Every structure is written in C-alpha cells, then in structure tokens.
Amino acid sequence: MPPSHTIWIEPQRDESAEALLTRELGVHPLTARLLVNRDIRDPDAAYPYLNPNLGNLHDPLLLPDMDKASHRLADAIKNHERIFVHGDYDADGVTSTALYVRAIEALGGDVIYRVPHRKKHGYDIKDDAVQYAYEKQARLILTTDCGIQAVKTVDFANQMGIPVIITDHHEPGPNLPKAHAVVNPHRHDSTYPFSSLAGVGVAFKTMQAVVRLMRPELERRFLDRYLELAALGTIADVMPLTGENRVIARFGLDTMRQTKLLGLSTLVHGINLDPNKPITPQTVSFQVAPKINAIGRLDAAELALELLLTRERPRAEELVAKLVETTEERRTVEAQILAEAEEQVKGMDLSTRKVIVLAAPGWHTGVVGIVAQRIRERHWRPAIVLCLDEATGTGKGSARSIDGFDLHAGLVACGEHLDTFGGHKAAAGLSLATANLPAFDAALNAYAATVLTDDDLVPREKHDGWIDPSEITPEAMEEWSWLAPYGMENPRPRFASRKLCVRGVGRMGAEQQHLQLRVGTGQGIRRCVGWRLASLADNLAVGQSVDLLYDAKLNHFNGTTSVELEIKACLACGDDGVDTVVPDDVLDEQADVDVA
C-alpha cells in the first residue's frame, strides 16, 4: 500500500545567522531564513548567490584532463581532422551533442555525430560506433554524457588507431578507460569545485576551454550563445540547481524565450507556451524536456537532435509535430505498464522487502524508467522495473531510489548477478540474465535491509519553517525572486502553518477539480488554492482547524497585490489531535534522469 502519511520536516534554525543576514543585507527576516536553510550564513557568500553572474563560473581547466582534451580538440579542428561526436538518447545527451556539433562547426571543424537508438544500440558507446567512425574516416572520437564505463570499447578504438576523448558526468567504475583524456567531475582524483555538472555542462565547459585556446576574443560570445542548450540539458537531467548549474540555468533560461536556435524556437512555440510568462525550470521539466525525451524512448533520438541542428523551418515544424505525437504515445504506453506494474505490487508483501523489483515481457524499455519513478513515488521504496526478453533470456530496465539509499552502491554490492549497470545514487540502468533475477532481487533486498530503516520508508516533505501566514508579505516575496531559478536542491520557498481556522471552503475550475479555501491568520483572512485537491472539500468545514503545507504566490487583481497560498498538503486536526485528511498524490509530467 502507498505510505499512509508524510512527515513534514523543518530544518534546524540558526536564529543568530538569520539575524546577521537580516541586518547586513537589509532583507526580510523570512528571506534571511530561506538563505540559512540553503546553507548560506555569511553575508559575503549571500551576495553572489543573490546576484549570480557569469563570473561565478569556474575555470574549465580545473576539470581533470581538460588541458589535454581541449588542446587535442583544438588541434583536430585546426587540422580539419574529422571528429566523431557520440552522445546519448536522452535530453542531456541530445543537447550536449548539439552543443558540440554547433560549436565545432562554428570554429571551422569537420564533425560527424551520432546518438544511439535505445533498442538498436542501447546505452553508451559500443564497438559498432567505433567501427562507424573508422569507416567514416574519423580521426578523433568525442563522447558526451556517456563513455566513463566504456573500458573495452575505448580499448577497441585504440586498436583501430582512433584516440578517444571522454566527457561524461556519470560515476566512474574501478578503472578509467584508457582514453586520450577523461573529463568527468566525478573522477576520484578530481579537485573541481563543483561535481554536479550535467553531461551538457561538461560539454559546455570543454568547448569553453577550446574557444579560449582558438579564439579567446569570442569566449564571452560563446557563453552567451550556448548557455540555453546547457540550461535545457541540465534541467532536463534533474541536476541540482546550485553552484554553477544555477548560473547556467539562470542565464540560459533568460535567453531561451528569444532563442535564435530555429528548432528550439519552433518547439517553444509549437507546444503553446504562454508568451507573456518567462521560461522557468518547471516549464522545461514539465513541457519542453518530456518532448525531447519521449522521442528517444519510443523512436529515434536522432530526430530530437536534428531538431536542435536544423536550419529549415518546414523541417523544424515537422519534427516538433512528431515529438508532440510521440509524447502522447509515450503517455499511453506508460499508463498501461504502470497499471500492470501496480498489479504486481499488490501481490507483494511490502513489509518484508525494502526494494520493489518488477519485471515482465513486453514492457517498453524506453518507458520503464518513468514507471520506476511512479512506483517509487507511490510506495516510497527504491523501485526497479525490467523488460524481459524471452528470446534472449535477458532483462533490461531502470531503477529509481529514495533519500537514504545509494542505488549505485546497491548495484555494486549485487554486481555478481548483473551483466551491466551504470548511473548514480538516485537513478540507474541495468541488465541481467532472466535466470539471475530472483537471486538479484533477494541480494538487493538483503543489502537494502542493512541500509534502510522503517523510518526511511516514510516520505518526508521538507519545508522552510512553521510560521503564521501573515508573516509573508508582498515585499518579502519580491525578494524571494532573487533565489530563483528553483529546482533540484534549490526548492521554491515552502512553509507550514498549524491550526488555521477554516473561514470558507469550496471547489473551483471548469470541472470543479480544484480546492478553494479561506483561512484565518494572525492578521486577517488569507485565500488558498489546492490544485487538483477538490476532494478535500468533502472533509473540511467552516470552523475546523487545519495544518497547511504551502507555497506562496503573488496575486495581482484590480490594481492590488495580495499573497495567496498554494496548498501542497492539508491535514485536518481532529479532536484527538490526529490528522484526518491526507490528499491523494498527484503525479505530474516530469523529466527524469535517463540512464540505461
């Protein structure tokens, strides 16, 4: 069964640090509280956080092997050696491949490229890709968002006489491939100040170093031109929007609405984004990135790559239509697999297992990652969903984890039962012989039992503190815009309030699907909305006390500005103090990490 409740977690307060920031920065006390909750306690550190600029980006040469990689790439471009770029089939891999191709061509280089087909080629660079590069007379192979585990394939490339430069952000194995250069912030010997770059972030830094060598006067123009691709891939891959990623997202999103990339512009307009609203990480995660990821799941990711490279409007419009159509198809396939997966879960005794492992023939390998995410959300356990191939006796799929369980470490511990695996602590891909599935399931659950406690299997919703809603003012919220863009590890401000008296309750929306609530605060009445939470109205009444978890937004109407609360959870307080109302989960469309 899904978890029956969620624990709301308030961070430990540091009131002295809050007071210091309030005094030194002249900000609202709640703004200071938000900064401290994001581990920013020093006024000197707060300034660049609140005022990010491109100068906050680290020197790309601090990345391991970047000096070797950038010089070899620069030489190849100058000498017109053919460069073969090999990416991945998700949005991170597609955007990073597009970035490399466009930047290398802009510098006068000779470049060919490929993103693999999920079913035909599988994840990562394989020997057949090296053979293709050889036949096309490539003199250098450049990987992006893949390659860190491709030890044997790199050996094959070396035998064929083609040097390889690996640029990746996934976890390395025990041995690095014997490539000319391996650029990865997760290398165990890396001293790079920020380890959470996406694959496209590593590509962005690599080409920045190449431009600095070849055309140093164009480095700033390069940054301005390619930040939007870096932002798109970073957000789509659900990377933390902290450090460099926050700078990349902030400035990349600013240019995306007026992008000069024909394909991206056509996509933005083709999915009918509101032209009066800025593009946010949520826009990318819920509307743009799923279109790019869908084509790589069910069809050929090369079509998404073509969209980001094309200079012909009719072709761009044709490709956008294909992406939208495929997204709808993906949703249908996902719903079918999810229903079948839930039937398997019903037959399990979840009290005896910490990890949910599901498998069936006929499930689409391109969609099982999303289904694993859904199962994880519904049951709050690490989830693995595999597609079984009865002809070959193998299974292939994806895994998603919860806080407190390092998925990659778990797969390493059970590696004897697997053929291949890769990824990181939150998401991974794997393959195995079907005959090994029971042993793998047992071993992984045994390992998880040593790591996860029963408390870990209760969802936790973090917020920024228990307050009275009247403390939130329009002036404070104007300051909160400085904390954007919001995303992974840089969440939108969220607060909680206890025992608010319900002053009005109702439904709204064309289908009456949304909750409308008015609650009493320390200084009057505050309006609340709960999107898709209208079912709660049946259990709420005027005069009742509720605990609310909510975001806040500014509502502009008839020339006045007021604070409105967006309800994320509502708990009605019974006479015995027991929470009696828990909203159903609402599963939104979202981009998810796509590892094989």
MARTIKOL-788278 format. One line per field, with one value per residue (C-alpha): residue number from 1; x negated, y negated, z negated. Coordinates in pm, 1 decimal. Layout:
% residues N
n NUM|... $
xx X|... $
yy Y|... $
zz Z|... $
//
This chain:
% residues 596
n 1|2|3|4|5|6|7|8|9|10|11|12|13|14|15|16|17|18|19|20|21|22|23|24|25|26|27|28|29|30|31|32|33|34|35|36|37|38|39|40|41|42|43|44|45|46|47|48|49|50|51|52|53|54|55|56|57|58|59|60|61|62|63|64|65|66|67|68|69|70|71|72|73|74|75|76|77|78|79|80|81|82|83|84|85|86|87|88|89|90|91|92|93|94|95|96|97|98|99|100|101|102|103|104|105|106|107|108|109|110|111|112|113|114|115|116|117|118|119|120|121|122|123|124|125|126|127|128|129|130|131|132|133|134|135|136|137|138|139|140|141|142|143|144|145|146|147|148|149|150|151|152|153|154|155|156|157|158|159|160|161|162|163|164|165|166|167|168|169|170|171|172|173|174|175|176|177|178|179|180|181|182|183|184|185|186|187|188|189|190|191|192|193|194|195|196|197|198|199|200|201|202|203|204|205|206|207|208|209|210|211|212|213|214|215|216|217|218|219|220|221|222|223|224|225|226|227|228|229|230|231|232|233|234|235|236|237|238|239|240|241|242|243|244|245|246|247|248|249|250|251|252|253|254|255|256|257|258|259|260|261|262|263|264|265|266|267|268|269|270|271|272|273|274|275|276|277|278|279|280|281|282|283|284|285|286|287|288|289|290|291|292|293|294|295|296|297|298|299|300|301|302|303|304|305|306|307|308|309|310|311|312|313|314|315|316|317|318|319|320|321|322|323|324|325|326|327|328|329|330|331|332|333|334|335|336|337|338|339|340|341|342|343|344|345|346|347|348|349|350|351|352|353|354|355|356|357|358|359|360|361|362|363|364|365|366|367|368|369|370|371|372|373|374|375|376|377|378|379|380|381|382|383|384|385|386|387|388|389|390|391|392|393|394|395|396|397|398|399|400|401|402|403|404|405|406|407|408|409|410|411|412|413|414|415|416|417|418|419|420|421|422|423|424|425|426|427|428|429|430|431|432|433|434|435|436|437|438|439|440|441|442|443|444|445|446|447|448|449|450|451|452|453|454|455|456|457|458|459|460|461|462|463|464|465|466|467|468|469|470|471|472|473|474|475|476|477|478|479|480|481|482|483|484|485|486|487|488|489|490|491|492|493|494|495|496|497|498|499|500|501|502|503|504|505|506|507|508|509|510|511|512|513|514|515|516|517|518|519|520|521|522|523|524|525|526|527|528|529|530|531|532|533|534|535|536|537|538|539|540|541|542|543|544|545|546|547|548|549|550|551|552|553|554|555|556|557|558|559|560|561|562|563|564|565|566|567|568|569|570|571|572|573|574|575|576|577|578|579|580|581|582|583|584|585|586|587|588|589|590|591|592|593|594|595|596 $
xx 0.0|-114.4|-250.0|36.4|-123.4|-406.4|-636.1|-682.9|-1042.9|-1155.6|-1530.5|-1719.5|-1706.2|-2010.8|-1849.0|-2180.2|-2273.1|-1926.5|-1961.7|-2306.1|-2178.8|-1871.8|-2089.7|-2379.2|-2177.2|-1870.8|-1640.6|-1312.3|-1356.0|-1190.9|-1435.3|-1721.1|-1562.9|-1543.6|-1910.8|-2017.5|-1802.5|-2006.5|-2326.5|-2411.7|-2502.7|-2777.0|-2672.2|-2973.1|-2853.9|-2495.3|-2581.2|-2694.6|-2405.6|-2151.3|-2333.2|-2472.4|-2678.4|-2888.8|-3197.4|-3080.0|-3158.7|-3472.4|-3774.9|-3713.4|-4081.4|-4022.5|-3838.3|-4057.1|-4226.7|-4073.4|-4408.8|-4476.8|-4122.1|-4098.7|-4438.6|-4363.8|-4023.8|-4169.3|-4437.9|-4178.3|-3966.6|-4264.3|-4392.0|-4045.5|-4060.0|-3717.0|-3571.4|-3304.7|-3076.0|-2884.7|-2607.8|-2315.8|-1946.4|-1806.0|-1770.4|-2108.2|-2281.9|-2092.5|-2158.7|-2526.9|-2571.8|-2402.6|-2627.8|-2942.9|-2833.7|-2732.2|-3040.6|-3288.4|-3129.8|-3135.8|-3512.5|-3557.2|-3585.0|-3484.4|-3233.1|-3004.9|-2780.2|-2550.6|-2310.4|-2223.3|-1883.4|-1768.6|-1657.4|-1906.4|-2221.0|-2149.8|-2317.9|-2679.7|-2930.9|-2980.8|-3226.3|-2988.8|-3005.5|-3385.0|-3360.4|-3126.5|-3374.3|-3655.6|-3457.0|-3375.2|-3748.7|-3714.8|-4044.4|-3909.2|-3614.6|-3447.5|-3184.0|-2932.0|-2705.2|-2849.9|-3176.4|-3300.2|-3228.7|-3328.4|-3664.9|-3654.8|-3520.1|-3794.0|-4048.0|-3893.1|-3917.9|-4283.2|-4341.0|-4173.0|-4406.7|-4139.7|-4205.9|-3907.4|-3817.9|-3552.2|-3338.7|-3082.9|-2926.2|-2825.5|-3001.2|-3330.5|-3397.5|-3703.5|-3916.6|-3902.1|-3901.8|-4245.0|-4135.4|-4343.6|-4152.1|-3873.3|-3691.2|-3449.8|-3394.3|-3315.0|-3661.5|-3801.7|-4107.1|-3904.0|-3955.3|-3699.5|-3497.6|-3155.7|-3087.3|-2720.6|-2752.3|-2524.5|-2671.3|-2587.9|-2756.0|-3079.2|-3045.5|-2984.9|-3299.5|-3502.0|-3411.1|-3469.3|-3826.7|-3862.4|-3730.6|-3970.9|-4259.0|-4145.3|-3950.1|-3987.7|-3816.6|-3498.9|-3478.9|-3205.6|-3007.9|-3036.6|-2898.3|-2603.3|-2524.6|-2535.9|-2404.6|-2048.5|-2145.5|-2341.8|-2044.0|-1798.7|-2005.5|-2094.7|-1733.2|-1608.5|-1858.2|-1729.9|-2066.7|-2091.1|-2026.0|-2306.2|-2653.3|-2743.8|-2421.8|-2221.5|-2424.1|-2383.5|-2009.4|-1957.7|-2117.1|-2028.1|-1659.1|-1674.9|-1773.0|-1553.9|-1235.2|-1414.4|-1633.2|-1799.5|-1803.5|-1532.0|-1445.2|-1420.1|-1215.9|-979.8|-941.5|-870.6|-601.5|-472.9|-373.9|-186.0|-381.1|-234.3|-433.5|-374.3|-538.3|-910.8|-1050.5|-1128.7|-1286.7|-931.8|-847.5|-1147.6|-1084.8|-713.3|-666.4|-986.2|-1214.0|-948.1|-902.0|-1274.6|-1295.0|-983.6|-1129.0|-1437.1|-1218.9|-989.3|-1160.7|-1494.7|-1659.6|-1835.6|-1509.1|-1535.0|-1898.7|-1802.8|-1551.6|-1826.3|-2051.9|-1814.2|-1809.8|-1496.7|-1166.9|-938.3|-1154.6|-1157.1|-777.7|-754.1|-987.7|-801.2|-476.6|-649.3|-778.5|-434.4|-271.7|-531.6|-482.8|-114.7|-202.6|-452.6|-185.4|44.0|-229.8|-330.8|23.6|55.6|-274.4|-207.7|128.0|-34.6|-320.6|-77.3|95.0|-240.4|-292.4|46.3|-81.6|-385.6|-421.4|-597.1|-650.3|-917.7|-1105.2|-1276.6|-1312.6|-1041.3|-1164.9|-917.2|-959.7|-751.4|-791.6|-658.3|-721.2|-886.7|-1245.1|-1208.5|-929.8|-1022.6|-1233.6|-928.8|-727.0|-1001.7|-976.4|-599.2|-628.6|-891.7|-664.9|-356.6|-518.4|-826.1|-1072.3|-1356.0|-1199.9|-1342.4|-1134.9|-1266.7|-1158.3|-1219.6|-1320.9|-1204.6|-1400.8|-1737.7|-1660.9|-1767.9|-1613.2|-1687.2|-1546.9|-1578.7|-1586.4|-1494.5|-1579.9|-1465.3|-1658.6|-1882.9|-1958.2|-2255.4|-2130.7|-2465.5|-2627.6|-2348.6|-2404.0|-2777.5|-2708.1|-2492.9|-2702.4|-2771.5|-2409.0|-2416.4|-2553.2|-2581.6|-2477.1|-2552.4|-2419.8|-2438.4|-2281.9|-1936.0|-1890.5|-2047.3|-2010.3|-2087.7|-2068.4|-2088.5|-2009.7|-1646.1|-1760.7|-1952.6|-1652.0|-1537.5|-1889.3|-1939.8|-1608.8|-1695.7|-2050.4|-1943.7|-1671.4|-1914.5|-2160.3|-1885.9|-1779.1|-2123.8|-2096.1|-1729.7|-1521.5|-1143.1|-1156.7|-1336.9|-1030.5|-806.2|-805.7|-939.1|-836.1|-1086.4|-971.1|-1126.5|-956.7|-635.3|-501.8|-183.7|-85.4|-53.3|-433.6|-457.3|-433.5|-447.0|-775.7|-927.6|-812.2|-970.1|-1299.6|-1243.4|-1268.3|-1641.0|-1661.4|-1536.2|-1562.8|-1411.9|-1474.7|-1653.6|-1828.6|-1719.0|-1348.5|-1079.2|-1011.7|-765.2|-621.0|-383.7|-124.3|55.3|421.0|552.7|926.1|1120.0|1331.2|1453.4|1426.9|1535.5|1444.8|1344.9|1237.3|1424.0|1461.9|1468.4|1138.9|956.9|991.4|1059.9|1001.5|1003.3|822.2|780.2|431.6|285.4|382.1|696.5|807.8|584.6|707.6|569.7|594.0|524.1|477.0|646.8|729.7|1105.0|1176.3|1057.4|1358.8|1575.7|1385.9|1346.1|1593.8|1605.7|1474.2|1247.1|873.9|620.1|244.7|125.6|-188.6|-207.7|-395.0|-303.5|-238.4|-150.4|199.2|246.2|610.6|779.5|462.4|398.9|138.9|203.9|38.7|213.7|121.7|87.5|170.8|-60.1|90.2|376.7|423.1|746.9|692.5|936.0|1043.5|779.9|510.9|485.7|450.9|764.3|723.1|438.7|455.7|402.0|75.0|86.4|-168.4|-278.9|-456.2|-823.7|-1161.2|-1352.0|-1711.3|-1756.3|-2031.4|-2041.4 $
yy 0.0|-361.0|-539.1|-646.4|-973.1|-1212.8|-1362.5|-1735.9|-1826.0|-2168.2|-2243.7|-2327.0|-2701.3|-2923.3|-3241.9|-3423.6|-3367.6|-3479.5|-3798.6|-3866.6|-3834.2|-4045.8|-4319.2|-4312.3|-4259.4|-4458.1|-4173.0|-4049.4|-3805.0|-3526.3|-3587.9|-3550.3|-3230.1|-3093.4|-3171.8|-2995.0|-2694.9|-2680.6|-2682.2|-3044.4|-3208.5|-3453.1|-3789.1|-3771.5|-3435.1|-3559.3|-3838.7|-3618.9|-3382.2|-3662.8|-3828.2|-3545.8|-3634.4|-3451.2|-3540.0|-3282.4|-3002.8|-2807.2|-2787.0|-2487.5|-2394.6|-2288.0|-1980.4|-1667.6|-1613.5|-1933.0|-2067.4|-1752.7|-1735.2|-2098.6|-2100.8|-1779.0|-1909.2|-2243.7|-2068.0|-1846.1|-2147.7|-2344.6|-2048.3|-1959.2|-1612.4|-1455.4|-1442.6|-1184.5|-1300.4|-1023.0|-1124.2|-965.4|-932.9|-1148.9|-1526.5|-1570.2|-1362.5|-1527.8|-1884.0|-1815.2|-1653.2|-1951.9|-2188.6|-2007.1|-1987.4|-2352.3|-2482.3|-2266.5|-2366.4|-2732.9|-2701.1|-2550.5|-2187.5|-1873.5|-1687.4|-1387.8|-1266.5|-1001.3|-949.6|-581.9|-426.6|-286.6|51.5|94.9|-26.3|-50.6|-287.4|-403.3|-395.3|-46.4|118.2|69.7|-306.8|-290.6|-86.8|-350.7|-626.1|-430.1|-379.4|-749.3|-826.5|-998.3|-1078.4|-1155.6|-1026.1|-1260.6|-1120.3|-1322.4|-1209.1|-859.2|-667.5|-661.2|-286.0|-201.1|-45.7|229.4|4.4|-250.2|33.5|128.2|-232.6|-240.6|77.5|-89.9|-386.4|-640.4|-835.9|-895.8|-1192.6|-1106.4|-1383.3|-1245.6|-1307.8|-956.2|-763.3|-603.8|-236.1|-99.3|-159.3|-454.5|-384.1|-428.0|-730.1|-1025.5|-1228.9|-1158.1|-1475.1|-1400.0|-1596.4|-1265.5|-1122.6|-1015.2|-1235.2|-1540.6|-1863.5|-2057.7|-2281.2|-2164.4|-1798.0|-1813.6|-1926.0|-1755.5|-1591.9|-1906.5|-2110.4|-1916.9|-1967.3|-2338.9|-2369.8|-2166.0|-2388.5|-2697.7|-2576.9|-2506.5|-2851.7|-3008.3|-2836.2|-2908.6|-3235.8|-3387.6|-3707.9|-3503.6|-3332.0|-3558.5|-3529.9|-3150.8|-3158.6|-3374.7|-3162.9|-2815.6|-2874.1|-2790.7|-2441.8|-2390.5|-2505.9|-2285.4|-1969.5|-2048.7|-2097.9|-1803.9|-1573.8|-1687.2|-1817.6|-2025.9|-2392.0|-2502.8|-2637.5|-2654.4|-2483.7|-2768.1|-3021.9|-2816.5|-2783.2|-3146.6|-3293.3|-3012.1|-3042.6|-3419.2|-3369.8|-3069.3|-3267.3|-3470.2|-3184.1|-3207.1|-2828.0|-2758.5|-2413.7|-2522.9|-2828.4|-2610.2|-2370.1|-2650.4|-2793.2|-2453.2|-2349.6|-2678.3|-2819.6|-3141.8|-3417.7|-3653.4|-3427.2|-3358.5|-3013.0|-2852.0|-2522.7|-2393.7|-2489.5|-2292.0|-1994.3|-1954.6|-2082.9|-2106.2|-1824.3|-1548.5|-1611.7|-1559.6|-1257.5|-1092.3|-1055.8|-887.1|-647.9|-525.5|-621.1|-760.9|-1030.7|-1147.6|-1322.9|-1540.5|-1608.6|-1701.2|-1949.8|-2126.6|-2135.0|-2209.0|-2545.9|-2472.9|-2589.6|-2336.9|-2052.1|-2201.1|-2219.0|-1861.3|-1741.6|-1928.6|-1766.2|-1427.6|-1497.9|-1604.4|-1296.8|-1067.2|-1226.4|-1134.8|-781.9|-758.7|-859.2|-583.2|-320.8|-445.1|-421.3|-62.5|50.1|-133.1|42.8|381.9|295.1|196.9|533.1|698.5|472.7|577.3|934.1|838.1|822.1|486.9|537.8|794.4|600.7|264.7|255.6|319.3|520.7|566.8|741.4|859.6|936.5|679.7|371.7|96.9|34.2|-332.4|-385.6|-163.8|-443.4|-667.2|-376.7|-309.9|-673.5|-644.7|-325.8|-492.6|-791.9|-585.8|-335.9|-526.3|-248.6|-212.7|-66.7|135.2|206.6|450.6|555.8|926.8|1052.2|1414.6|1480.7|1391.9|1475.6|1130.5|838.5|469.2|175.9|-122.7|-198.2|-496.9|-546.7|-734.7|-952.6|-740.7|-467.2|-493.7|-298.9|-278.3|-138.3|118.3|233.8|256.7|477.4|709.3|680.3|1054.0|1104.6|834.0|816.2|437.9|138.2|-231.3|-552.4|-722.7|-717.8|-831.0|-661.1|-378.3|-141.3|229.7|555.7|917.9|1274.8|1352.8|1662.1|1433.3|1214.7|1399.4|1403.5|1036.8|941.2|1130.0|991.5|631.1|652.8|813.0|529.7|266.6|417.2|327.5|-32.0|-137.4|-159.3|-157.4|-532.7|-576.9|-430.1|-712.4|-1006.3|-1333.2|-1672.3|-1943.3|-2297.6|-2623.3|-2655.3|-2680.4|-3034.6|-3234.8|-3302.0|-3673.6|-3688.2|-3650.2|-3993.8|-4102.6|-4276.3|-3954.4|-3763.8|-4019.7|-3940.7|-3567.5|-3612.2|-3657.7|-3293.7|-3164.2|-2963.8|-2694.6|-2326.9|-2025.8|-2119.6|-2481.6|-2444.0|-2705.9|-2860.2|-2640.7|-2695.2|-2525.3|-2660.9|-2493.4|-2504.7|-2761.4|-2816.8|-2745.8|-3051.6|-2925.8|-2613.1|-2527.9|-2398.9|-2579.4|-2508.3|-2403.6|-2055.6|-2168.8|-1984.7|-2244.4|-2327.5|-2684.1|-2765.5|-3073.7|-3054.9|-3288.2|-3418.7|-3643.8|-3946.6|-3854.4|-3612.6|-3454.2|-3287.1|-2941.2|-2719.0|-2349.0|-2239.5|-1903.1|-1872.7|-1937.8|-1600.4|-1751.1|-1981.0|-1686.5|-1654.2|-2021.0|-2257.5|-2618.4|-2647.3|-2345.5|-2368.4|-2259.6|-2233.8|-2353.4|-2295.8|-2552.7|-2768.1|-3132.7|-3339.8|-3699.9|-3756.0|-4075.7|-4178.2|-4513.3|-4702.8|-4536.7|-4276.5|-4011.1|-3693.3|-3367.1|-3024.5|-2723.9|-2420.3|-2121.5|-1923.4|-1981.0|-1794.2|-1839.3|-1832.3|-1604.9|-1641.6|-1388.8|-1573.4|-1304.4|-1414.4|-1303.2|-1430.9|-1341.3|-1444.4|-1187.0|-1207.1|-1397.8|-1262.9|-1536.4|-1501.5|-1548.5|-1498.4|-1209.2|-1100.7|-867.0|-614.9|-281.6 $
zz 0.0|51.6|-258.0|-483.4|-585.0|-517.7|-776.8|-740.3|-815.4|-935.4|-916.8|-1231.9|-1281.7|-1323.9|-1451.0|-1502.0|-1136.8|-1028.8|-1233.2|-1085.5|-728.4|-802.5|-947.2|-698.6|-380.6|-477.6|-374.8|-519.2|-812.3|-611.5|-325.4|-571.1|-696.3|-342.0|-285.3|-604.6|-511.1|-188.1|-396.5|-321.6|-650.7|-557.3|-406.0|-173.5|-41.1|-12.3|230.0|523.9|452.9|475.6|766.6|984.2|1290.3|1545.6|1345.8|1090.9|1338.7|1255.8|1484.0|1714.9|1693.2|1332.6|1462.6|1478.4|1816.6|1955.9|2068.4|2274.0|2405.7|2513.8|2686.0|2875.2|2985.2|3089.4|3293.7|3461.1|3555.4|3688.6|3891.2|4025.1|3873.1|3874.2|3522.2|3436.8|3153.4|2976.1|2735.6|2554.8|2632.9|2352.1|2338.8|2169.9|2436.3|2721.5|2605.6|2537.0|2879.2|3042.1|2846.8|2960.0|3323.3|3346.2|3164.5|3357.6|3688.8|3584.8|3528.3|3876.5|3768.2|3957.0|3738.9|3771.9|3494.9|3359.0|3073.9|3029.7|3081.8|2748.9|2886.5|3169.8|2998.1|2626.8|2385.5|2415.5|2695.4|2837.4|3076.2|3370.0|3315.8|3328.9|3648.4|3792.8|3700.3|3864.9|4185.0|4194.3|4159.6|3823.6|3656.8|3311.9|3107.4|2857.7|2621.6|2427.5|2144.5|2181.6|2205.5|1848.0|1822.8|2182.3|2098.1|2363.2|2636.5|2578.3|2598.8|2933.9|3055.6|2956.3|3157.4|3454.2|3415.6|3316.4|2995.2|2767.5|2550.3|2292.7|2146.9|1903.0|1561.8|1455.0|1180.5|1289.9|1241.8|1062.5|1373.1|1608.1|1982.2|2142.8|2340.5|2452.0|2193.7|1945.9|1843.5|1561.2|1238.0|1061.8|1118.1|784.0|837.6|941.1|748.3|949.7|713.3|840.0|906.7|1013.5|1374.4|1625.0|1932.1|2125.7|1853.5|1906.0|2282.4|2228.1|2016.5|2266.5|2560.0|2347.1|2298.7|2672.6|2768.2|2518.7|2698.9|3052.8|3036.7|2689.7|2800.5|2862.7|2522.8|2383.7|2708.4|2681.7|2327.9|2429.2|2734.9|2580.2|2229.0|2336.8|2456.3|2135.4|1928.1|2116.7|2069.8|1708.7|1602.6|1810.0|1638.7|1296.7|1184.9|864.4|940.0|711.9|780.7|1148.0|1253.3|1103.5|1302.3|1621.0|1564.9|1467.5|1778.7|2016.6|1935.4|1985.2|2349.2|2427.9|2490.2|2759.7|2874.7|3214.7|3245.9|3501.1|3368.5|3006.3|3102.8|3306.3|3013.8|2764.5|2990.6|3100.6|2750.0|2695.9|2406.1|2271.5|2448.2|2154.9|1900.0|1855.7|1919.0|1583.5|1480.2|1430.8|1790.9|1911.4|1680.9|1744.9|2100.8|2306.2|2189.9|2196.7|2569.9|2630.8|2402.2|2548.3|2896.4|2751.2|2554.0|2828.9|3154.0|3267.9|3054.3|3368.8|3458.5|3146.0|3227.8|3582.7|3442.3|3245.9|3552.6|3840.6|4014.0|4220.4|4072.6|4251.5|4123.1|3773.1|3769.6|3894.6|3622.4|3346.4|3458.6|3438.8|3088.1|2964.5|3119.1|2964.0|2622.2|2631.6|2735.8|2451.3|2200.9|2325.4|2303.8|1960.0|1824.0|1946.0|1797.7|1471.5|1432.0|1488.5|1253.4|978.2|1013.2|939.4|637.5|499.8|484.1|276.9|-98.9|-126.1|-497.8|-409.5|-143.1|-115.0|265.4|523.6|821.5|1106.1|1442.0|1735.3|2103.7|2346.0|2134.2|2335.4|2227.0|2312.0|2059.2|1764.3|1612.1|1577.3|1436.9|1181.7|1077.3|1038.1|829.2|613.1|554.5|476.1|239.8|124.3|185.3|433.8|747.7|1035.0|1344.2|1604.5|1950.6|2007.6|2350.0|2369.3|2688.0|2535.0|2172.8|2056.9|1875.2|1911.6|1722.9|1496.2|1126.9|911.9|546.9|238.9|-4.0|-220.1|32.7|267.4|566.1|741.3|425.9|400.5|756.8|695.8|392.2|607.9|922.0|944.4|1055.0|1322.9|1674.2|1688.2|1481.7|1453.4|1309.0|970.8|626.1|737.8|1075.8|1269.7|1559.6|1554.1|1745.0|1634.8|1732.5|1652.0|1462.9|1223.8|1143.1|824.8|682.7|767.3|607.3|290.4|273.4|329.6|65.8|-177.3|-115.2|-148.0|-480.9|-618.9|-496.4|-515.3|-832.2|-853.7|-915.1|-581.3|-409.3|-527.2|-283.4|-414.3|-286.5|-370.1|-431.7|-546.2|-882.4|-1082.9|-1056.3|-1063.2|-700.1|-774.7|-805.6|-426.5|-267.3|96.7|19.6|-112.6|194.0|424.3|252.1|299.7|675.9|617.0|507.6|844.0|1058.2|839.8|892.1|750.9|421.8|465.4|388.2|411.3|66.3|-119.3|-465.0|-706.6|-947.5|-1239.3|-1340.8|-1097.8|-1125.3|-805.3|-715.6|-379.4|-167.3|186.1|528.4|845.3|1201.1|1513.6|1369.1|1006.9|962.2|750.6|382.6|272.4|-92.1|-313.6|-645.3|-937.6|-1015.5|-1279.2|-1071.6|-883.8|-613.6|-351.5|-32.7|55.4|361.8|389.8|748.1|813.4|443.3|463.8|298.2|-30.7|-35.3|-137.8|-466.2|-554.2|-716.4|-828.0|-1181.8|-1150.6|-1223.0|-963.2|-927.0|-586.8|-384.8|-106.8|139.3|176.7|487.3|558.0|691.9|894.2|934.1|997.3|923.8|589.0|496.3|233.7|111.8|198.1|62.7|294.0|82.0|115.3|-172.4|-411.2|-737.6|-929.2|-1305.2|-1486.1|-1847.6|-1945.2|-1756.3|-1488.0|-1127.0|-949.3|-593.3|-362.2|5.6|273.9|462.8|788.7|1034.6|1270.9|1600.9|1533.5|1687.6|1534.8|1541.7|1834.6|1775.1|1949.5 $
//
